[in-house]
Amino acid sequence: MSKFTVNGKAQDFNGDPETPLLWYLRDIAGMTGTKFGCGQALCGACTVHLDGTATRSCQVQVGSIDGKSVITIEGLSADGNHPVQKAWRDLNVAQCGYCQTGQIMQAASLLKDTPKPTDQQILDAMSGNICRCGTYPRIRAAIKRASGAA
């Protein structure tokens, strides 16, 4: 059995320990904000915070997170007003929106570790998150706004 927390709530999982965290979150916990993109940790759509670090949930087995803390987009801010979420709305970053929860979670992790990132630090941190609509300039602008640099 795996015991961990999701968005501050204790979870017990008696299923297959090889179940990807992404499927636990979506299919068992009913948190559909975390998206399936590629299943190979190449696109970033499934990004969550695992013990405070941006992590691709499609590649993490539930059996490996015993005692750890998971934060999803639903738990980033109780009222949806995390600085990154506010900047995303203010700048109308999303186009189709499918990748945006992963983008937001990656950006929030970046700003936690690097509160005033340079353009290069933003590019480096966000390079593993794909946006098929090409909203990269708006993503970068929103990260700058959330950091207070814009």
Residue, then its C-alpha position, 0 to 999 in steps of 0.5 A: m500500500s502506498k500512502f501519500t498526500v495530494n493537495g494536502k489530503a492523505q491518500d491510500f492506494n492499494g492498487d498496482p504499485e506500477t500505476p502511473l501517478l497521472w492515471y491515479l490522479r485522473d482516474i482514481a482521484g478524479m483530478t482531471g486538471t493534469k493532462f495526458g500528453c505523450g506518456q513519455a515525459l516529453c511534452g510536460a502536459c502532466t507536470v505536477h509538483l512532487d515534494g516541491t519539484a516539477t515532475r512528469s506524472c506519467q513517468v512516476q509510479v504510485g508505488s514510488i511515492d510513499g510518504k511524499s506530497v503531490i500538488t496538482i493544478e487543483g491544489l496550486s491555489a485554493d482560489g486559482n489566484h497563484p501569481v502564475q495563474k493570475a498572470w496567465r489570465d491577465l495576459n490571455v496566455a492560453q489558446c487551446g489550453y490543453c498544455q497550460t496546466g503543465q506549463i503553469m505547474q512548471a512555471a510555478s516551480l521555476l519561480k519558487d526556485t528562481p524568483k526573478p528568472t532571466d529570459q534564458q532561465i525561463l527558456d531553459a526551465m520551460s523547454g520541456n513543456i510543449c505548446r502546439c499553439g505556439t503561445y511561448p511569447r505569452i508564456r514567457a511574458a506571464i512568467k515575467r509578470a508573475s515574477g514582478a519583472a514586467 
